[in-house]
Amino acid sequence: MDTATRMKWDRAARNFDLMSSKGPEWRWAPVKRRFFARMRPEGQILFLALGTGLDIPMFRSGCNITAIDISPRMLERAQPRIAAYDGELTGQVMDVNEMSFADDSFDQVFTSCTFCSVPDPIAGLEALRRVLKSGGELHMFEHTGSHIFPFNLMMTALSPLARRVGPETDRDTVANVRAAGFRVTEVENVFLDMVKVIHAVNP
């Protein structure tokens, strides 16, 4: 397991809800509800980086979801939300690059503000592709870098500092999804080109 990444998010767990549960979650809640409405109750779903479970109230009810996170402390704080979910939801401590799931285990994979933080994003996406069935769906709500001046320069300059405490700010996540072997089917810019919904298929 990537112990440096685990320790970073363990340290962030105590104040994570305070920093993330108000402004960001309220702002993106309508988009996220539409996003998570794509969850299919008849399939097996993997949710990557559950954190403290702030997204759980927006999950579609009645689904069978396996959620993983690299941080034990994050998952400890998520337990009340896991227990309240109207469906089957389990949380496991796991590094995306060391997942114990068999190949072709899941019909859908969902991520939410995750791949700005995975240290090697292409390797992480390739790991997700391994456990996703052929024809399975990848759905991502992600903060990304920008191609718009001056935001592109600002986000590139900020990224080395930001990665010390949390996410990087200049990732080209759409390109990374393609580099990992997925076929991108739709990209929706939610806020300028810095917050995106990405839909892809494992060919």
C-alpha positions in Angstrom: 0.0 0.0 0.0 1.1 3.6 -0.7 1.7 4.6 2.9 2.5 8.2 2.1 -0.8 8.7 0.4 -2.7 6.8 3.2 -1.1 9.0 5.9 -1.9 12.2 4.0 -5.6 11.3 3.8 -5.6 9.9 7.4 -4.4 13.4 8.5 -7.1 15.1 6.4 -9.9 12.9 7.7 -10.5 14.9 10.9 -11.4 18.2 9.2 -12.6 16.8 5.8 -16.3 17.2 6.4 -15.8 20.8 7.7 -13.9 21.7 4.6 -16.0 19.8 2.0 -19.5 19.3 3.3 -20.9 22.8 2.9 -19.9 24.9 -0.1 -18.5 22.3 -2.5 -21.2 19.7 -1.8 -24.1 22.1 -1.9 -22.7 23.6 -5.1 -22.3 20.4 -7.0 -25.2 18.4 -5.4 -27.7 18.8 -8.4 -25.0 17.7 -10.9 -24.0 14.8 -8.6 -27.6 13.6 -8.2 -27.9 13.3 -12.0 -24.5 11.7 -12.1 -25.2 9.0 -9.6 -28.6 8.4 -11.2 -26.6 6.4 -13.7 -26.0 3.7 -11.1 -27.8 0.5 -12.1 -29.4 -1.6 -9.3 -29.0 -4.8 -11.3 -25.2 -4.5 -11.6 -22.1 -4.7 -9.4 -20.7 -1.2 -8.7 -17.3 -0.1 -7.5 -17.0 3.3 -6.0 -13.4 4.5 -5.6 -12.3 6.8 -2.8 -15.3 6.9 -0.6 -13.7 9.3 1.9 -16.0 10.2 4.7 -19.0 9.2 2.6 -20.3 12.7 1.7 -21.5 11.4 -1.7 -23.6 8.6 -0.2 -26.8 10.5 0.2 -26.8 11.3 -3.5 -26.3 7.6 -4.5 -29.2 6.0 -6.3 -31.0 3.8 -3.9 -31.3 0.0 -4.2 -27.8 -0.6 -5.6 -25.1 -3.1 -4.8 -22.0 -1.0 -4.2 -18.5 -1.9 -3.1 -16.6 1.3 -1.9 -12.9 1.5 -1.3 -10.6 4.1 0.2 -6.9 4.1 1.0 -7.5 5.8 4.4 -8.8 3.8 7.4 -9.7 7.0 9.2 -11.8 8.3 6.3 -13.7 5.0 6.3 -14.2 5.1 10.1 -15.9 8.5 9.7 -18.0 7.2 6.8 -19.6 4.3 8.8 -22.8 6.2 9.8 -23.4 7.2 6.2 -22.7 3.6 5.0 -25.2 2.2 7.5 -27.8 4.7 6.4 -27.6 3.9 2.7 -30.9 2.4 1.2 -29.2 -0.5 -0.5 -26.1 -2.7 -0.2 -23.0 -0.7 0.5 -19.7 -2.0 1.9 -16.5 -0.1 2.6 -13.1 -1.6 2.4 -9.6 -0.1 3.0 -7.8 -0.7 -0.2 -5.2 1.0 -2.6 -6.5 1.2 -6.1 -3.2 -0.1 -7.4 -3.4 -3.2 -5.1 -7.1 -4.2 -5.4 -7.8 -7.7 -4.4 -10.9 -8.1 -6.7 -10.8 -10.6 -9.5 -10.7 -9.4 -13.1 -14.0 -8.5 -14.6 -15.7 -8.1 -11.2 -17.8 -5.0 -11.8 -20.4 -3.6 -14.3 -19.8 0.0 -13.4 -17.1 2.1 -11.7 -17.7 5.6 -10.2 -15.2 8.2 -9.0 -15.9 11.6 -7.5 -13.1 14.1 -7.2 -10.6 11.2 -7.0 -8.2 11.3 -9.9 -6.8 14.7 -9.0 -5.2 12.8 -6.0 -4.2 9.3 -7.2 -0.3 9.6 -7.4 -0.1 7.7 -10.8 -3.4 8.4 -12.4 -2.9 6.3 -15.6 -1.8 3.2 -13.5 -4.9 3.7 -11.2 -7.2 3.9 -14.2 -5.6 0.8 -15.7 -6.3 -1.0 -12.4 -9.9 0.0 -12.6 -10.1 -1.3 -16.2 -8.8 -4.6 -15.0 -11.7 -5.1 -12.5 -14.3 -3.7 -14.9 -16.1 -6.1 -17.3 -15.7 -5.7 -21.0 -18.3 -3.2 -22.0 -18.5 -2.0 -18.4 -18.9 1.7 -17.7 -16.6 4.2 -16.0 -18.3 7.4 -14.7 -16.2 10.2 -13.2 -17.0 13.5 -11.6 -13.6 15.2 -11.5 -11.6 18.4 -10.9 -9.1 18.8 -13.8 -6.6 21.2 -15.2 -7.7 23.9 -17.5 -6.9 25.0 -21.1 -8.2 28.5 -20.5 -5.9 31.4 -19.9 -5.0 32.5 -17.2 -6.5 29.6 -15.2 -4.1 27.1 -16.9 -1.0 29.0 -15.7 -2.4 29.5 -12.2 -3.4 25.9 -11.7 -0.1 24.6 -13.0 1.8 26.9 -10.6 -0.4 25.9 -7.7 -0.3 22.1 -8.2 3.1 21.4 -6.5 1.9 23.0 -3.3 -1.6 21.6 -3.5 -0.5 18.0 -3.8 1.2 18.1 -0.4 -2.1 18.4 1.4 -4.6 17.1 -1.1 -5.4 17.1 -4.8 -3.3 18.3 -7.7 -4.8 21.1 -9.8 -3.5 20.5 -13.3 -4.4 16.9 -14.3 -5.6 16.2 -17.9 -7.9 13.5 -16.7 -9.7 13.0 -20.0 -6.4 12.3 -21.7 -5.4 9.9 -18.9 -8.7 8.0 -19.3 -7.9 7.4 -22.9 -4.2 6.6 -22.2 -5.4 3.8 -19.8 -7.3 2.2 -22.7 -10.9 3.4 -22.1 -13.1 4.7 -24.9 -14.5 8.1 -23.8 -18.1 8.4 -24.8 -19.1 11.8 -23.3 -17.4 14.8 -21.5 -19.6 17.4 -19.8 -18.0 20.6 -18.6 -19.7 21.5 -15.4 -17.7 24.6 -14.5 -15.7 26.1 -17.3 -13.3 23.3 -18.2 -12.1 22.7 -14.7 -14.9 20.5 -13.3 -16.0 17.7 -15.6 -18.2 14.7 -15.8 -16.5 12.0 -17.9 -18.2 8.9 -19.2 -16.2 6.0 -20.7 -16.5 2.4 -21.6 -14.0 -0.5 -21.2 -13.9 -1.8 -24.8 
